[in-house]
Amino acid sequence: MKKTISLVLVAALLLLTGCMTHTHVVGEGGKGQIEAARQWYVLFGLVQINKVDTKEMAKGATNYTIKTETTPLDFLINIFTGIVSISSRTVEVSK
């Protein structure tokens, strides 16, 4: 019984780690067109590998929304790349 509970807890922790979203609204926020990019990190998120420029993604818009999140695709990618401490997250800008 204790092994089953432990296994369920470990499985839940593995499936629920990293599920987060940060949203930043600039001006009145975005209303439509979405541009997305993947941001990569090494050492489990401590060192950024590539630079995602959200201002460039907004292309001069004065009202836009920036959303950074760990999507299900990021989660799947991180299962394989996490072995060598590389992780990713998705950055979306809606204008």
C-alpha positions in Angstrom: 0.0 0.0 0.0 2.8 2.4 0.9 4.6 1.7 -2.4 1.5 2.5 -4.4 1.0 5.8 -2.6 4.6 6.7 -3.1 4.5 5.8 -6.8 1.4 7.9 -7.3 3.0 10.9 -5.5 6.2 10.6 -7.5 4.1 10.4 -10.8 2.0 13.4 -9.8 5.1 15.4 -9.0 6.7 14.5 -12.3 3.6 15.4 -14.3 2.9 18.7 -12.5 6.4 20.2 -12.3 7.0 23.4 -14.4 3.3 24.1 -15.2 3.3 27.9 -15.0 2.3 30.9 -17.1 3.4 34.5 -16.8 1.3 37.1 -18.6 2.4 40.7 -19.1 0.0 43.2 -20.7 1.4 46.3 -22.4 -1.0 49.1 -23.1 -4.5 47.6 -23.7 -3.2 44.2 -24.5 -3.2 42.1 -27.6 -6.3 41.3 -29.5 -5.3 38.9 -32.3 -2.2 38.0 -34.2 0.1 35.7 -32.2 3.8 35.3 -32.8 5.6 32.5 -30.8 9.2 31.5 -30.1 10.9 28.9 -28.0 13.4 30.0 -25.3 16.1 27.6 -24.3 18.0 27.3 -21.0 20.9 25.1 -19.7 21.7 24.1 -16.1 17.9 23.6 -15.4 16.9 27.1 -16.2 19.9 29.0 -14.7 21.6 30.1 -17.9 19.8 31.4 -21.0 21.0 29.9 -24.3 19.1 32.1 -26.8 17.6 35.6 -26.6 13.9 36.0 -27.4 13.2 39.7 -28.0 9.6 40.4 -27.2 9.8 44.0 -28.3 11.0 42.8 -31.8 8.2 40.2 -31.8 5.6 43.0 -31.2 7.0 44.9 -34.2 6.3 48.4 -32.9 2.8 47.7 -31.6 1.8 49.8 -28.6 -0.8 47.4 -27.3 0.3 43.8 -26.9 0.4 40.8 -24.5 3.4 38.7 -23.7 2.8 35.2 -22.4 5.6 32.9 -21.3 4.6 29.3 -20.4 5.7 25.7 -20.3 3.4 24.1 -22.8 2.7 20.3 -23.1 5.2 20.3 -26.0 7.8 21.9 -23.9 7.2 19.3 -21.2 7.7 16.5 -23.7 10.9 18.1 -25.1 12.2 18.7 -21.6 11.8 15.0 -20.7 14.5 14.2 -23.3 16.7 17.2 -23.0 16.5 17.4 -19.3 18.9 14.5 -19.0 21.6 17.0 -20.1 20.1 19.9 -18.1 18.6 21.7 -21.1 15.0 23.0 -20.8 12.7 25.1 -22.9 9.6 27.3 -22.6 7.3 29.1 -25.1 7.1 32.8 -25.5 4.0 34.2 -27.3 3.3 37.8 -28.2 -0.2 38.7 -29.3 -0.8 42.1 -31.0 
